[in-house]
Structure formats: C-alpha cells, structure tokens
Amino acid sequence: MVTKINHIGIAVSSIAEAAPLYAATFAMQDDGVEVVEEQQVKVAFFGVGESRIELLEPTSDQSPVAKFLEKNGPGVHHIAYEVDDLEQQLLQLQQQGVRLIDKTPRRGAHNMLIAFLHPKSSGGVLTELCQKPK
C-alpha cells in the first residue's frame, strides 16, 4: 500500500548549480549529497514537509539520468511513492499486468529499497516505489 509521496526526482546537469534554488530561494532543508554507484548518479535531497526533492546528477555518460538529460534537458525525472512492503507491492502490480522495470527491489539512496515502474504502465510518468530500511 502506498503511504505517501516520498520524493520527486529532478534531473540536473550539476547539483552545485541547482542546489541554491532549493536551499536558498525556497529555504528547503538540505539533507545532504550521496553517490549511488549502481545507478551512476549523485543525489541531493531537500526536505519539504513530509516529502523531499531529489536532485539527480549523472556520474557517467551511460547513466539513465544522462540519457534523460540528453533527450529532455533538466526537469522532473520521476515521482517516488513510499510503500510498506515493496516486494509484496511489486508482486501485486505484476499480477495486475503492470509493466515493471525492476521485478525485485534494489538499493537506492539512503539505503532504501527501490523499484521502478515503466512509464507506459503509470500514465507516462516514471514511477519509483521505495521502502525505508527496516
């Protein structure tokens, strides 16, 4: 079951250049920067209420975020919904015929379990499901 919007992912060419908009202009809480090697991105989180903004900077030209930036330019990359039991949620979605990018959870930023749904099965929006570490 989806419990809340965890974050909105925004693709950027440079976190250093994009961060002041969120930290200074919008006065959002800076929750730090982390490199997620598996996904070839550097991420920065900014808290806003119960949710966060996640800036995604590619660390490789082969990164999916680099390809997104090349095709679309900077902007909203995905929306992430928090769930209680990611494995169960993926199984249920697969049984419903939802097209999954990840059929099993993997590790994301902040040691969260994550999985992506294909945009063709989620209204044209790249959708991430995430579960806090137990």
VEXVODREN-181628 format. One line per 2 residues: number of its first residue (from 1); their letters; for each residue y, x, z of N, C-alpha, C. Coordinates in nm, 3 decimals, always signed. Each point is the difference from the previous one (the first is absolute). Layout:
BEGIN
NUM = a = Y,X,Z,Y,X,Z,Y,X,Z | ...
This chain:
BEGIN
1 = mv = -0.118,+0.084,+0.000,+0.118,-0.084,+0.000,+0.124,+0.089,+0.000 | +0.095,-0.035,-0.083,+0.127,+0.072,-0.007,+0.081,-0.035,+0.125
3 = tk = +0.052,+0.103,+0.067,+0.075,-0.024,+0.123,+0.151,+0.017,-0.016 | +0.042,+0.086,-0.096,+0.143,+0.019,-0.023,+0.021,+0.089,-0.122
5 = in = +0.123,+0.009,-0.045,+0.036,+0.100,-0.099,+0.017,+0.130,+0.076 | -0.082,+0.099,-0.032,+0.008,+0.129,+0.068,+0.114,+0.082,-0.057
7 = hi = +0.006,+0.010,-0.134,+0.107,+0.077,-0.062,+0.016,-0.037,-0.147 | +0.113,+0.041,-0.054,+0.027,-0.010,-0.143,+0.014,+0.143,-0.050
9 = gi = -0.082,+0.037,-0.097,+0.002,+0.135,-0.056,+0.100,+0.011,-0.114 | +0.084,+0.101,+0.005,+0.101,+0.022,-0.103,-0.019,+0.140,-0.056
11 = av = -0.024,+0.008,-0.130,-0.017,+0.129,-0.068,+0.136,+0.065,-0.021 | +0.008,+0.128,+0.037,+0.125,+0.077,-0.017,-0.035,+0.138,-0.055
13 = ss = +0.095,+0.060,-0.067,-0.020,+0.136,-0.049,+0.018,+0.101,+0.112 | +0.086,-0.033,+0.097,+0.029,+0.092,+0.109,+0.029,-0.078,+0.128
15 = ia = -0.083,+0.022,+0.100,+0.025,-0.062,+0.131,+0.132,+0.050,+0.056 | +0.027,+0.128,-0.015,+0.124,+0.058,+0.053,+0.122,-0.070,-0.056
17 = ea = -0.004,-0.039,-0.127,+0.114,-0.069,-0.060,+0.003,-0.148,+0.034 | -0.117,-0.063,+0.017,-0.006,-0.144,+0.025,+0.016,-0.036,+0.147
19 = ap = -0.043,+0.086,+0.090,-0.002,-0.032,+0.143,+0.134,-0.040,+0.060 | +0.111,+0.063,-0.039,+0.128,-0.039,+0.062,+0.036,-0.148,-0.020
21 = ly = -0.043,-0.059,-0.109,+0.027,-0.142,-0.021,-0.060,-0.083,+0.113 | -0.120,+0.033,+0.040,-0.070,-0.078,+0.102,+0.041,+0.042,+0.140
23 = aa = +0.014,+0.131,+0.024,+0.033,+0.050,+0.133,+0.146,-0.023,+0.036 | +0.090,+0.032,-0.091,+0.143,-0.007,+0.031,+0.061,-0.134,-0.042
25 = tf = -0.016,-0.034,-0.126,+0.064,-0.122,-0.051,-0.055,-0.125,+0.067 | -0.133,-0.012,+0.010,-0.060,-0.120,+0.060,-0.034,+0.018,+0.147
27 = am = +0.023,+0.120,+0.055,-0.026,+0.030,+0.141,-0.142,-0.036,+0.044 | -0.097,+0.031,-0.088,-0.140,-0.022,+0.035,-0.052,+0.120,+0.077
29 = qd = -0.096,-0.025,+0.086,-0.061,+0.106,+0.080,-0.088,+0.087,-0.086 | +0.025,+0.129,+0.000,-0.081,+0.098,-0.075,-0.127,+0.027,+0.078
31 = dg = -0.114,-0.037,-0.058,-0.129,+0.019,+0.066,-0.073,+0.126,-0.046 | +0.069,+0.088,-0.072,-0.058,+0.128,-0.037,-0.057,+0.007,-0.140
33 = ve = -0.036,+0.123,-0.038,-0.053,+0.032,-0.132,-0.140,+0.055,+0.016 | -0.087,-0.033,-0.095,-0.139,+0.045,+0.005,-0.048,+0.020,-0.143
35 = vv = -0.085,+0.100,-0.022,-0.064,+0.020,-0.130,-0.139,-0.060,+0.007 | -0.034,-0.082,-0.100,-0.134,-0.059,-0.011,-0.065,+0.066,-0.121
37 = ee = -0.073,+0.108,+0.026,-0.058,+0.083,-0.107,-0.086,-0.081,-0.095 | -0.086,-0.087,+0.054,-0.093,-0.078,-0.082,+0.073,-0.083,-0.106
39 = qq = +0.118,-0.049,+0.034,+0.075,-0.085,-0.093,+0.110,+0.078,-0.074 | +0.012,+0.128,+0.030,+0.096,+0.088,-0.066,+0.144,-0.051,+0.015
41 = vk = +0.033,-0.037,+0.124,+0.135,-0.048,+0.029,+0.050,+0.054,+0.133 | +0.131,+0.008,+0.009,+0.069,+0.020,+0.127,+0.063,-0.135,+0.030
43 = va = -0.014,-0.046,+0.124,+0.053,-0.131,+0.037,+0.097,+0.013,+0.116 | +0.098,-0.087,+0.002,+0.094,-0.012,+0.111,+0.008,-0.147,+0.036
45 = ff = -0.007,-0.029,+0.128,+0.006,-0.138,+0.047,+0.130,-0.026,+0.073 | +0.054,-0.119,-0.022,+0.121,-0.046,+0.067,-0.027,-0.139,+0.056
47 = gv = +0.015,-0.013,+0.133,-0.028,-0.126,+0.065,+0.111,-0.101,-0.017 | -0.043,-0.124,-0.025,+0.092,-0.113,-0.008,-0.073,-0.121,+0.058
49 = ge = +0.038,-0.041,+0.121,-0.071,-0.108,+0.068,-0.144,+0.041,+0.025 | -0.093,-0.090,-0.030,-0.142,+0.028,+0.017,-0.059,+0.074,-0.120
51 = sr = +0.076,+0.015,-0.105,-0.050,+0.061,-0.123,+0.067,+0.135,-0.023 | -0.039,+0.065,-0.109,+0.058,+0.128,-0.035,+0.022,+0.009,-0.151
53 = ie = +0.088,+0.088,-0.036,+0.018,+0.041,-0.139,-0.070,+0.134,-0.011 | -0.083,+0.016,-0.103,-0.071,+0.127,-0.023,+0.052,+0.059,-0.131
55 = ll = +0.064,+0.115,+0.009,+0.042,+0.073,-0.119,-0.115,+0.089,-0.043 | -0.031,-0.003,-0.130,-0.112,+0.076,-0.055,+0.051,+0.099,-0.102
57 = ep = -0.017,+0.127,+0.029,+0.039,+0.107,-0.092,-0.127,+0.071,-0.048 | -0.021,+0.010,-0.131,-0.122,+0.066,-0.048,+0.003,+0.150,+0.033
59 = ts = -0.118,+0.054,+0.031,-0.013,+0.144,+0.024,-0.068,+0.068,-0.118 | -0.036,-0.078,-0.101,-0.067,+0.052,-0.119,+0.036,-0.086,-0.119
61 = dq = +0.002,+0.060,-0.118,+0.023,-0.077,-0.123,-0.114,-0.097,-0.028 | -0.115,+0.022,+0.063,-0.118,-0.085,-0.020,-0.004,-0.117,+0.099
63 = sp = +0.091,-0.003,+0.093,+0.005,-0.105,+0.100,+0.025,-0.136,-0.066 | -0.067,-0.105,+0.047,+0.030,-0.133,-0.051,+0.149,-0.036,+0.016
65 = va = +0.063,+0.051,+0.105,+0.143,-0.028,+0.019,+0.083,+0.072,-0.106 | -0.040,+0.121,-0.039,+0.070,+0.072,-0.107,-0.010,-0.079,-0.131
67 = kf = -0.117,-0.054,-0.026,-0.020,-0.080,-0.122,+0.083,-0.128,+0.006 | +0.005,-0.061,+0.118,+0.083,-0.119,+0.018,+0.146,+0.032,-0.029
69 = le = +0.051,+0.109,+0.057,+0.139,+0.040,-0.020,+0.029,+0.028,-0.147 | -0.093,+0.065,-0.067,+0.017,+0.032,-0.142,+0.012,-0.128,-0.084
71 = kn = -0.082,-0.098,+0.036,-0.003,-0.126,-0.076,+0.113,-0.095,+0.038 | +0.029,-0.009,+0.131,+0.091,-0.104,+0.051,+0.129,+0.051,+0.061
73 = gp = +0.005,+0.128,+0.037,+0.113,+0.050,+0.075,-0.015,-0.038,+0.146 | +0.096,+0.040,+0.084,-0.009,-0.031,+0.143,+0.007,-0.150,+0.026
75 = gv = -0.068,-0.042,+0.105,+0.005,-0.141,+0.037,-0.122,-0.042,+0.079 | -0.012,-0.131,+0.021,-0.109,-0.055,+0.080,-0.133,+0.034,-0.067
77 = hh = -0.087,+0.063,+0.076,-0.131,+0.042,-0.049,-0.110,-0.096,+0.045 | +0.002,-0.039,+0.128,-0.103,-0.090,+0.051,+0.048,-0.069,+0.128
79 = ia = -0.075,-0.102,+0.037,+0.020,-0.066,+0.128,-0.130,+0.013,+0.077 | +0.011,+0.028,+0.130,-0.119,+0.022,+0.082,-0.009,-0.104,+0.110
81 = ye = -0.114,-0.066,+0.006,-0.027,-0.099,+0.102,-0.097,+0.059,+0.101 | +0.029,-0.021,+0.126,-0.089,+0.047,+0.107,-0.109,-0.104,+0.024
83 = vd = -0.122,+0.047,+0.018,-0.113,-0.087,+0.028,-0.072,+0.050,+0.125 | -0.079,-0.089,+0.061,-0.075,+0.036,+0.121,-0.125,+0.080,-0.033
85 = dl = -0.070,-0.039,-0.107,-0.128,+0.060,-0.036,-0.002,+0.023,-0.151 | +0.037,+0.121,-0.042,+0.015,+0.029,-0.142,-0.131,-0.012,-0.076
87 = eq = -0.109,+0.051,+0.054,-0.128,-0.009,-0.069,-0.038,-0.145,-0.025 | +0.015,-0.084,+0.100,-0.034,-0.142,-0.015,+0.093,-0.067,-0.101
89 = ql = +0.127,+0.034,+0.003,+0.097,-0.058,-0.093,-0.035,+0.038,-0.144 | -0.037,+0.126,-0.023,-0.038,+0.044,-0.135,-0.126,-0.072,-0.048
91 = lq = -0.097,-0.015,+0.087,-0.122,-0.071,-0.035,+0.030,-0.144,-0.039 | +0.083,-0.065,+0.079,+0.038,-0.139,-0.027,+0.074,-0.011,-0.134
93 = lq = +0.094,+0.090,-0.025,+0.076,-0.003,-0.125,-0.091,+0.026,-0.120 | -0.093,+0.094,+0.014,-0.092,+0.029,-0.108,-0.087,-0.122,-0.031
95 = qq = -0.044,-0.070,+0.103,-0.079,-0.122,-0.020,+0.080,-0.109,-0.069 | +0.132,+0.003,+0.019,+0.088,-0.098,-0.065,+0.035,+0.040,-0.143
97 = gv = -0.046,+0.117,-0.043,+0.027,+0.046,-0.135,+0.130,+0.076,-0.017 | +0.060,+0.042,+0.110,+0.124,+0.077,-0.007,-0.034,+0.141,-0.048
99 = rl = +0.077,+0.050,-0.095,-0.022,+0.135,-0.054,+0.057,+0.102,+0.098 | -0.087,+0.090,+0.047,+0.039,+0.100,+0.099,+0.012,+0.137,-0.066
101 = id = +0.101,+0.075,+0.037,+0.009,+0.140,-0.039,-0.090,+0.080,+0.093 | +0.002,-0.034,+0.128,-0.084,+0.066,+0.102,-0.098,-0.102,+0.056
103 = kt = -0.129,+0.025,-0.020,-0.101,-0.091,+0.053,-0.035,+0.033,+0.144 | +0.036,+0.120,+0.042,-0.020,+0.040,+0.140,+0.130,+0.062,+0.050
105 = pr = +0.027,-0.011,+0.129,+0.123,+0.056,+0.056,+0.003,+0.152,-0.011 | +0.122,+0.053,-0.008,+0.022,+0.145,+0.004,+0.115,+0.026,+0.095
107 = rg = +0.024,+0.127,+0.032,+0.106,+0.036,+0.094,+0.133,+0.009,-0.071 | +0.102,-0.053,+0.065,+0.136,+0.009,-0.050,+0.089,+0.065,+0.104
109 = ah = +0.129,-0.016,-0.017,+0.097,+0.056,+0.094,-0.022,-0.059,+0.139 | +0.035,+0.078,+0.100,-0.014,-0.039,+0.141,-0.145,-0.033,+0.037
111 = nm = -0.094,+0.059,-0.076,-0.144,-0.019,+0.025,-0.044,-0.145,-0.013 | +0.077,-0.080,-0.073,-0.036,-0.140,-0.023,-0.113,-0.006,-0.102
113 = li = -0.084,-0.102,+0.011,-0.095,-0.030,-0.105,+0.074,-0.084,-0.104 | -0.018,+0.035,-0.128,+0.071,-0.071,-0.105,-0.092,-0.031,-0.116
115 = af = +0.039,-0.099,-0.080,-0.068,-0.032,-0.125,+0.099,-0.077,-0.086 | -0.010,+0.021,-0.131,+0.092,-0.067,-0.092,-0.071,-0.106,-0.083
117 = lh = +0.072,-0.108,-0.026,-0.046,-0.105,-0.092,+0.069,+0.024,-0.133 | -0.069,-0.030,-0.107,+0.058,+0.018,-0.133,+0.111,-0.103,-0.021
119 = pk = +0.112,+0.042,-0.059,+0.111,-0.094,-0.024,-0.040,-0.123,-0.082 | -0.100,+0.012,-0.087,-0.043,-0.114,-0.080,-0.064,-0.109,+0.085
121 = ss = -0.041,+0.034,+0.122,-0.058,-0.099,+0.091,+0.096,-0.039,+0.112 | +0.121,+0.054,-0.004,+0.094,-0.031,+0.109,+0.140,-0.029,-0.054
123 = gg = +0.004,-0.083,-0.103,+0.128,-0.048,-0.051,+0.088,+0.107,-0.062 | -0.061,+0.107,-0.052,+0.076,+0.105,-0.064,+0.059,+0.101,+0.097
125 = vl = -0.034,-0.011,+0.129,+0.053,+0.090,+0.102,-0.113,+0.089,+0.052 | +0.020,+0.132,-0.004,-0.097,+0.089,+0.062,+0.001,-0.031,+0.149
127 = te = -0.117,-0.035,+0.052,-0.011,-0.044,+0.138,-0.091,+0.092,+0.078 | +0.048,+0.044,+0.114,-0.077,+0.085,+0.090,-0.037,-0.082,+0.123
129 = lc = -0.123,+0.014,+0.046,-0.040,-0.055,+0.128,-0.019,+0.119,+0.093 | +0.044,-0.012,+0.123,-0.013,+0.111,+0.093,-0.041,-0.050,+0.138
131 = qk = -0.069,+0.089,+0.070,-0.047,-0.030,+0.136,+0.033,+0.117,+0.089 | +0.060,-0.029,+0.114,+0.033,+0.105,+0.097,-0.127,+0.065,+0.050
133 = pk = +0.006,+0.131,+0.031,-0.119,+0.067,+0.054,-0.036,-0.061,+0.135 | -0.129,-0.005,+0.026,-0.045,-0.060,+0.127,-0.012,+0.105,+0.107
